[in-house]
Amino acid sequence: MTITRADAPDQPAAAAPEVRRQLLASVVQRQGAAVVLALVVLVAWLVLPRFGSVENLRDIALQSSFLAVIALGMTFVIITGGIDLSVGSVYALGGVLAAYGAQYGFAVALLLPLAVCGLIGLVNGLLVARTGLAPFIVTLASLLFARGLLLALTVEGSRTYTISDPAFLALGRGSFLGIGTPVWIAAALFVVGAVVLRRTRFGQTVFAVGGAESSALLMGLPVARTKVLVYTASGLLAGFAGALTAAYLQSGVTVIGFGTELDAIAAVVIGGTLLTGGAGTIAGTAVGVLLRNVIQNVINQVGGLDSNVQSVISGAFLLVVVVLQRTLSGRGRSGRGRSGRGRSGRGR
């Protein structure tokens, strides 16, 4: 009995450093990108005269909004443990379909890309969920399909559809309180996405599927339906982002979307979403998108730097984030393992 009383106070004291390490790991994963963004903005504000201007900040927000809509859908997909490589081509296809449909009015211009791109996402989800095919292979095939359909509609890119409908153009070129309409739309979608992910049963199922799919199945959760829904949402949002871009550019541009899927994945992962699934936040994705575009803006303002430097910086930063995620998640698992052994020892 004396030995038991002597050992008891030491166990919480020994566990305290591990608890602090786990807490630090969680904070770094969730807030690390936000800290880096704040530092980059602070330095750029002090060093670059034009960076802090209202016009420049407005431009950063506007350019971020299109990628943000795509990254929102990608966040849900990655949290389930999947990946969607088709969003870049679907994004470009959505823009062309919107420009093509604009000649028939606002409704067709908006609904046509949503219908076609949503259907592509639905097929992705059905193949991944119902056949067990790897998301990488399925969405790679959809990437090629969407790009091929885009080239067929535009006769190998030789035909460009222009948009003259003022109501549809307002989606991309309008503004409210001095801020572009696409920014407001992206912000509204992110609020809805955050509520769905954190405050609904569907959102909790998304986390459960990515965290441990086999356990989710044993719990009776609708794993297949959840996967179908997240891939469908990813296609819908990519197509909608394409429609917004077409409204902004006043035409369906065929050369956009190359590498956009990689930008979206990088933004999501930099924002703290684990590539292995099971963890992530909508706010983190917003931070990841802003960080990417702030870096791009800084590079554009610094004379003598090639635009490809952005890709080098983004790639290096992404590599650091992934390594940190791997290291911190490994520490968390080992810490939980040690805590479990300690509890079993006390029970004996």
C-alpha positions as CSV (number, residue, x, y, z in Angstrom):
1,M,0.0,0.0,0.0
2,T,2.9,2.3,0.8
3,I,4.5,1.7,-2.6
4,T,1.2,2.4,-4.3
5,R,0.8,5.8,-2.6
6,A,4.4,6.7,-3.3
7,D,4.1,5.9,-7.0
8,A,0.8,7.7,-7.6
9,P,2.0,11.3,-7.4
10,D,4.9,10.6,-9.8
11,Q,2.7,9.3,-12.6
12,P,0.8,12.6,-13.3
13,A,4.1,14.5,-13.0
14,A,5.7,12.2,-15.6
15,A,2.8,12.4,-17.9
16,A,2.7,16.2,-17.8
17,P,5.5,16.8,-20.3
18,E,3.9,14.4,-22.7
19,V,0.6,16.2,-22.4
20,R,2.3,19.5,-23.1
21,R,4.1,18.0,-26.2
22,Q,0.8,16.7,-27.5
23,L,-0.9,20.1,-27.0
24,L,2.0,21.8,-28.8
25,A,1.8,19.4,-31.7
26,S,-1.9,20.1,-32.0
27,V,-1.4,23.9,-31.9
28,V,1.4,23.7,-34.5
29,Q,-0.7,21.6,-36.8
30,R,-3.8,23.8,-36.5
31,Q,-2.3,27.3,-36.2
32,G,1.2,27.0,-37.7
33,A,0.1,28.3,-41.1
34,A,-1.7,31.2,-39.5
35,V,1.4,32.3,-37.7
36,V,3.5,32.1,-40.9
37,L,0.9,34.1,-42.7
38,A,0.9,36.8,-40.1
39,L,4.7,37.0,-40.2
40,V,4.8,37.2,-44.0
41,V,2.1,39.9,-44.1
42,L,3.9,41.9,-41.4
43,V,7.3,41.8,-43.1
44,A,5.8,42.5,-46.5
45,W,3.8,45.4,-45.0
46,L,7.0,47.0,-43.6
47,V,9.3,46.3,-46.6
48,L,7.1,46.7,-49.7
49,P,5.3,50.1,-50.0
50,R,2.5,48.9,-52.2
51,F,1.7,45.7,-50.3
52,G,-0.5,47.4,-47.6
53,S,-2.5,49.4,-50.0
54,V,-6.3,48.8,-50.1
55,E,-6.1,48.1,-53.8
56,N,-3.4,45.4,-53.4
57,L,-5.2,43.7,-50.5
58,R,-8.4,43.7,-52.4
59,D,-6.6,42.1,-55.4
60,I,-5.1,39.4,-53.1
61,A,-8.6,38.6,-51.7
62,L,-10.1,38.5,-55.2
63,Q,-7.4,36.2,-56.7
64,S,-7.7,34.0,-53.6
65,S,-11.4,33.5,-53.9
66,F,-11.4,31.3,-57.0
67,L,-8.8,28.8,-55.6
68,A,-10.6,29.0,-52.2
69,V,-13.8,27.6,-53.7
70,I,-11.9,24.7,-55.2
71,A,-9.9,24.1,-52.0
72,L,-13.1,24.0,-49.9
73,G,-14.3,20.9,-51.8
74,M,-10.8,19.4,-51.6
75,T,-10.8,19.8,-47.8
76,F,-13.7,17.5,-47.4
77,V,-12.2,14.9,-49.8
78,I,-8.8,14.9,-48.1
79,I,-10.3,14.6,-44.6
80,T,-12.0,11.4,-45.7
81,G,-8.6,10.1,-46.7
82,G,-9.1,10.6,-50.5
83,I,-7.7,12.9,-53.2
84,D,-9.2,14.6,-56.2
85,L,-6.8,15.2,-59.1
86,S,-9.6,16.2,-61.5
87,V,-10.5,19.6,-60.0
88,G,-8.1,21.5,-62.3
89,S,-9.6,20.2,-65.5
90,V,-13.1,20.3,-64.1
91,Y,-12.5,24.0,-63.1
92,A,-11.5,24.8,-66.7
93,L,-14.4,22.9,-68.1
94,G,-16.8,24.7,-65.8
95,G,-15.6,28.0,-67.2
96,V,-16.0,27.0,-70.8
97,L,-19.5,25.5,-70.1
98,A,-20.5,28.7,-68.3
99,A,-19.4,30.9,-71.3
100,Y,-21.1,28.5,-73.7
101,G,-24.3,28.6,-71.7
102,A,-24.3,32.4,-71.2
103,Q,-25.7,32.8,-74.8
104,Y,-28.9,31.2,-73.5
105,G,-29.2,33.3,-70.4
106,F,-28.1,33.5,-66.8
107,A,-29.7,30.3,-65.6
108,V,-28.1,28.1,-68.2
109,A,-24.7,29.8,-67.7
110,L,-24.8,28.9,-64.0
111,L,-26.6,25.6,-64.0
112,L,-24.9,23.9,-67.0
113,P,-21.4,23.8,-65.4
114,L,-22.8,22.8,-62.1
115,A,-24.7,19.9,-63.7
116,V,-21.9,18.6,-65.8
117,C,-19.1,19.1,-63.2
118,G,-21.3,17.8,-60.4
119,L,-21.9,14.7,-62.5
120,I,-18.2,14.1,-63.0
121,G,-17.8,14.4,-59.2
122,L,-20.7,12.0,-58.7
123,V,-19.0,9.4,-61.0
124,N,-15.7,9.8,-59.1
125,G,-17.5,9.2,-55.8
126,L,-19.4,6.2,-57.0
127,L,-16.3,4.6,-58.4
128,V,-14.2,5.2,-55.3
129,A,-17.0,4.2,-52.8
130,R,-18.7,1.3,-54.6
131,T,-15.8,-0.4,-56.5
132,G,-12.9,0.3,-54.1
133,L,-10.7,1.8,-56.8
134,A,-8.0,4.1,-55.6
135,P,-9.0,7.8,-55.7
136,F,-5.7,8.7,-57.4
137,I,-6.5,6.5,-60.4
138,V,-10.2,7.4,-60.6
139,T,-9.7,11.2,-60.4
140,L,-6.7,11.0,-62.8
141,A,-9.0,9.4,-65.4
142,S,-11.6,12.2,-64.7
143,L,-8.9,14.8,-65.2
144,L,-8.2,13.4,-68.7
145,F,-11.9,13.1,-69.5
146,A,-12.7,16.7,-68.4
147,R,-9.8,18.1,-70.3
148,G,-10.7,16.1,-73.4
149,L,-14.3,17.3,-73.2
150,L,-13.1,20.9,-72.8
151,L,-10.9,20.6,-76.0
152,A,-13.8,19.0,-77.9
153,L,-16.1,21.9,-77.0
154,T,-13.6,24.5,-78.0
155,V,-12.3,22.7,-81.2
156,E,-8.9,22.0,-79.7
157,G,-8.9,25.4,-78.0
158,S,-9.4,27.4,-81.3
159,R,-12.9,28.7,-80.3
160,T,-13.4,31.0,-77.4
161,Y,-16.9,31.7,-76.0
162,T,-17.4,35.2,-74.8
163,I,-19.9,36.4,-72.2
164,S,-22.1,39.5,-72.6
165,D,-24.9,38.7,-70.1
166,P,-24.6,41.6,-67.5
167,A,-26.3,39.6,-64.7
168,F,-23.8,36.7,-65.1
169,L,-20.9,39.1,-65.4
170,A,-21.8,40.6,-62.1
171,L,-21.0,37.3,-60.4
172,G,-17.3,37.8,-61.3
173,R,-16.9,41.5,-61.8
174,G,-19.4,43.0,-59.4
175,S,-18.6,44.3,-55.9
176,F,-20.2,45.1,-52.6
177,L,-18.7,47.6,-50.1
178,G,-15.7,47.8,-52.3
179,I,-15.0,44.1,-52.2
180,G,-15.4,41.8,-55.2
181,T,-18.5,39.6,-55.4
182,P,-16.4,36.4,-55.7
183,V,-14.8,37.2,-52.3
184,W,-18.2,37.4,-50.7
185,I,-19.4,34.2,-52.3
186,A,-16.2,32.3,-51.2
187,A,-16.6,33.7,-47.7
188,A,-20.3,32.5,-47.5
189,L,-19.4,29.1,-48.9
190,F,-16.6,28.8,-46.3
191,V,-19.0,29.7,-43.4
192,V,-21.5,27.0,-44.7
193,G,-18.6,24.5,-45.1
194,A,-17.4,25.1,-41.6
195,V,-20.8,24.7,-40.1
196,V,-21.4,21.5,-42.1
197,L,-18.0,20.0,-41.1
198,R,-18.2,20.9,-37.4
199,R,-21.8,21.1,-36.5
200,T,-23.6,18.3,-38.4
201,R,-23.7,14.5,-38.3
202,F,-22.4,14.5,-41.9
203,G,-19.3,16.4,-40.9
204,Q,-18.6,14.1,-38.0
205,T,-19.0,11.1,-40.4
206,V,-16.4,12.7,-42.7
207,F,-13.9,12.8,-39.9
208,A,-14.8,9.2,-38.8
209,V,-14.3,7.9,-42.4
210,G,-10.8,9.6,-42.7
211,G,-9.8,8.6,-39.1
212,A,-10.6,4.9,-39.2
213,E,-12.8,3.7,-42.1
214,S,-13.1,0.2,-40.7
215,S,-14.3,1.5,-37.3
216,A,-16.8,3.8,-39.1
217,L,-18.2,0.8,-40.9
218,L,-18.5,-1.2,-37.7
219,M,-20.3,1.8,-36.1
220,G,-22.9,1.6,-38.9
221,L,-21.9,5.0,-40.4
222,P,-22.8,5.6,-44.1
223,V,-19.2,5.4,-45.4
224,A,-20.0,4.9,-49.1
225,R,-22.6,7.6,-49.2
226,T,-20.3,10.1,-47.4
227,K,-17.6,9.5,-50.0
228,V,-20.0,9.9,-52.9
229,L,-21.2,13.2,-51.4
230,V,-17.8,14.7,-50.8
231,Y,-16.5,13.9,-54.3
232,T,-19.8,15.3,-55.8
233,A,-19.3,18.5,-53.8
234,S,-15.7,18.7,-55.0
235,G,-16.9,18.6,-58.6
236,L,-19.7,21.0,-58.0
237,L,-17.4,23.6,-56.3
238,A,-14.7,23.2,-59.0
239,G,-17.3,23.8,-61.7
240,F,-18.7,26.8,-59.8
241,A,-15.2,28.3,-59.4
242,G,-14.8,27.9,-63.2
243,A,-18.1,29.7,-63.8
244,L,-17.0,32.6,-61.5
245,T,-13.6,32.8,-63.3
246,A,-15.4,32.9,-66.7
247,A,-17.6,35.7,-65.4
248,Y,-14.5,37.6,-64.2
249,L,-12.6,37.1,-67.5
250,Q,-15.7,37.6,-69.6
251,S,-15.0,34.4,-71.5
252,G,-14.3,30.7,-71.2
253,V,-10.5,30.5,-71.2
254,T,-9.2,27.1,-72.2
255,V,-5.7,27.4,-70.8
256,I,-6.6,27.8,-67.1
257,G,-6.6,24.9,-64.6
258,F,-3.2,23.4,-65.3
259,G,-1.8,22.5,-61.9
260,T,-4.7,24.0,-60.1
261,E,-5.4,20.6,-58.4
262,L,-1.9,20.8,-56.9
263,D,-2.4,24.3,-55.7
264,A,-5.6,23.3,-54.0
265,I,-4.0,20.2,-52.4
266,A,-1.0,22.3,-51.2
267,A,-3.3,25.0,-49.7
268,V,-5.4,22.4,-47.9
269,V,-2.4,20.5,-46.5
270,I,-0.5,23.7,-45.6
271,G,-3.7,24.8,-43.7
272,G,-3.3,21.8,-41.4
273,T,-5.4,19.1,-43.0
274,L,-3.7,15.7,-42.7
275,L,-3.1,14.0,-46.1
276,T,-3.8,10.7,-44.3
277,G,-7.3,12.0,-43.4
278,G,-9.2,12.3,-40.2
279,A,-8.2,15.9,-39.3
280,G,-8.5,19.3,-40.8
281,T,-10.4,22.6,-40.6
282,I,-12.1,24.9,-43.1
283,A,-10.4,28.0,-41.5
284,G,-7.0,26.3,-42.0
285,T,-7.7,25.9,-45.7
286,A,-8.6,29.6,-46.0
287,V,-5.3,30.4,-44.3
288,G,-3.4,28.1,-46.7
289,V,-5.0,29.7,-49.8
290,L,-4.2,33.2,-48.5
291,L,-0.6,32.3,-47.6
292,R,-0.1,30.9,-51.2
293,N,-1.4,34.1,-52.8
294,V,0.3,36.5,-50.4
295,I,3.6,34.8,-51.3
296,Q,2.8,35.1,-55.0
297,N,2.0,38.8,-54.5
298,V,5.2,39.4,-52.7
299,I,7.2,37.7,-55.4
300,N,5.5,39.8,-58.0
301,Q,6.4,43.0,-56.2
302,V,10.0,42.1,-55.6
303,G,12.0,43.0,-58.7
304,G,14.4,40.5,-60.3
305,L,12.6,37.3,-59.0
306,D,11.2,34.9,-61.5
307,S,7.6,33.9,-61.0
308,N,8.7,30.2,-60.8
309,V,10.2,31.1,-57.5
310,Q,6.7,30.9,-56.1
311,S,6.5,27.2,-57.1
312,V,9.9,26.6,-55.4
313,I,8.8,28.3,-52.2
314,S,5.4,26.6,-52.2
315,G,6.9,23.2,-52.8
316,A,9.5,23.6,-50.0
317,F,6.9,24.9,-47.6
318,L,4.6,22.0,-48.4
319,L,7.4,19.5,-47.8
320,V,8.2,21.0,-44.4
321,V,4.5,21.0,-43.4
322,V,4.1,17.3,-44.4
323,V,7.2,16.3,-42.5
324,L,6.0,18.2,-39.4
325,Q,2.6,16.6,-39.7
326,R,4.2,13.1,-39.9
327,T,6.5,13.8,-37.0
328,L,3.9,15.3,-34.7
329,S,1.3,12.7,-35.5
330,G,3.9,10.0,-34.7
331,R,4.6,11.6,-31.3
332,G,0.9,11.8,-30.6
333,R,0.5,8.1,-31.2
334,S,3.5,7.2,-29.1
335,G,2.3,9.4,-26.3
336,R,-1.2,7.8,-26.3
337,G,0.5,4.4,-26.3
338,R,2.6,5.3,-23.3
339,S,-0.5,6.7,-21.5
340,G,-2.4,3.6,-22.2
341,R,0.3,1.4,-20.8
342,G,0.4,3.6,-17.7
343,R,-3.3,3.3,-17.1
344,S,-3.2,-0.5,-17.5
345,G,-0.4,-0.6,-15.0
346,R,-2.4,1.3,-12.4
347,G,-5.3,-1.0,-13.0
348,R,-3.2,-4.0,-12.1
